[in-house]
Amino acid sequence: MDRSVKKKFYIRMLRIRQRLGIFWPILFNGAVLFIIFILGSLGYKYIEGWSFFDGFYMVLITLSTIGFGEVHPLTDSGKWLTTCIIISGVMYFALLIGYFVQLASEGRVFQMMRRRRVDKAIAALSGHCVLCGFGLVGRVVAAELAADGVDVVVVETDDKKAEEIENAGYFLVLGDATSDNVMQRVGLNRAKALVASMSNDPANVYVVLSARSMNPDLYIVSRASDNRHISKLKTAGANRVILPHMIGGQSIAQAIQRPLVESFMHRSSDANDEVQLDEFVVSDTSPLVDKSLAEAALTKTHDVIILAIKSPKNPILQKTRADTVMRAGDILLVAGSKIHLQGLNDMM
């Protein structure tokens, strides 16, 4: 056999072994035993003149070491065949049983079944958010997204967090987010956003780079622990880069210097009567299209205030005036109570 052909065959076998994972030794030993069963059964048929079933039964009781005795008296040639079956097959039979016991005792079968259920559920998702890293920051991100009705798929390496993640109602993919195989399982081509919230900035850069290559339209937000890594993350494809320690420090300073402002910006969103901020995209079918703020009179009809408008042509937030005209695709920054904001959402 040519050397290049051998190399290709070896690489292909390695890929198959990697793909099968824990089931590789079971399939390999099972295949060897299948060959031994077929050859042994045929051997008894042609050497001893037995039926194929009698030969198969003889191989089975021989490998299982049950000790039922011979099906029919053996000739010397038949005894040599039985010896070869014992030497070649008992070890593989014992290994096969051992692997099955190991799978059952370690709960790997149930893990595989659970993984297939989760993969099937994720395959049905669309417009979900992929969260890489379920640490202190990731927990808050997941809770806020879930509160807004967004499906969250969490990628986490620590299996100790699995129960917490699943009890919270998130979809869990156990594995390394820097692995392409793991990222393919989370449905990036159907997701609307990805959050790289791991504490390791180089890992976040790799995740952002991989996600951007898989889905060029994906909105990506990344956490950073160092200012020097912001440019790298944006170059890799992140739309936004957040520094949690900087936001925390600014919030503490605001709480001291401007407590009312800080309280407003970081208030709870549970109360229906508290003033909240939200953003809305004006759709093509919205009754607000081509109307000025004065004509729409949203303050009177919905008790909300339009603070700023961002148009597709101008990425900078614009101050609003009474004669400001709203166009399809505009993003409105609105202040109002939760109930009134929900009413405004119906017009969009």
C-alpha positions, 0 to 999 in steps of 0.5 A: 500500500502506498505511503500516502494512502496509509497516511490518509487512512490513518487520518480518517480513522483518527477522525472517526475515533474522535467523532465517536468518542466514548463509543469508539472502543465499544464499536471496535470491540464489537466489530472484532467479536462480530468477525470472530462469531462469523468465522467461528460459526463457519469453522464449526460448520465446515470442520465439524459439519454442524449447522450455522446456528449450532456453531454460533451457539458454541462460539457464544457459550465459549466466549461468555465462559458459561460452561454449558459444555460442548454442543456436540462432541468435538474432533481434534480439529474442532478442539483447535478451533475452540482454542483459537476462539478462546484465545482471540475472543474472550479478551474482547468479549470481557472488554466489551462487557467492561465498557458497557458497565463503565458507561452505565456506572458513570452515567455517560449513557444518560449524559449522551441522551440529555445532550441529544435532547438539548441539541434537538431543542437548540436546533429548533431555536431562532433569534436566541442569544449564545452566552459563552461563560457563566461567571458573575457577569454571565449570570447577570446577562443571562437573567436580564435576557431571559427576563426579556423573553430571549432564549439563552444558550449557555456554553460552559466548561464547568459541569458543576454549574450544570444544575444551576444553569438548567434549573434557571431554564437556560439551554446548556452546552458543556464544552470549550467555547473556543472549540469549533465543534461546540460553537456549531452545536449552539446554532450560531447561524440562527442566533441574533447575538453572542456574548463572550463573557469569559474572564480570559480575554484571549479566549474571548478574542478567539470566540469572537473571531470564530463566531464572526466567521460563522455568522457575519451578521451576528451581533457580538458583545464581548467582555474585556478585563484590560483596556489594551484588548478592546481594539483586538476584540473589535478587530476580531469582530465584536460590535461592542466591548464592555469593561465590567470593572470600569462600569462598576467603578463609574457606578460607585462614583455616580452613587457618591456624586450624583445619587439620583442619577445613579439610582435612575440608571440602575433601578429595578425594572420590575415595577410598572410605575417607575420611569424606565428607558427603552429603545424601539425600531420604527417598522415600515408599517408603523403609523409613526412613519413620516410623522413629526413628534408633534403630530404623533403626540406620544406624550399625550397618547402614551405618556412617554417621552422621546429622548433621542432618535438614531437614524440608519444614515446617522449613527449618532443619537440626535436630540429631538424637537417637535418638528423631528420627523420619524422614518422607517428604521429609526431607533427611538430612545424612550422614557416612560413606565413599563405599562406605557412602554409596552403600549408603545411597542404595539405601534412599532 
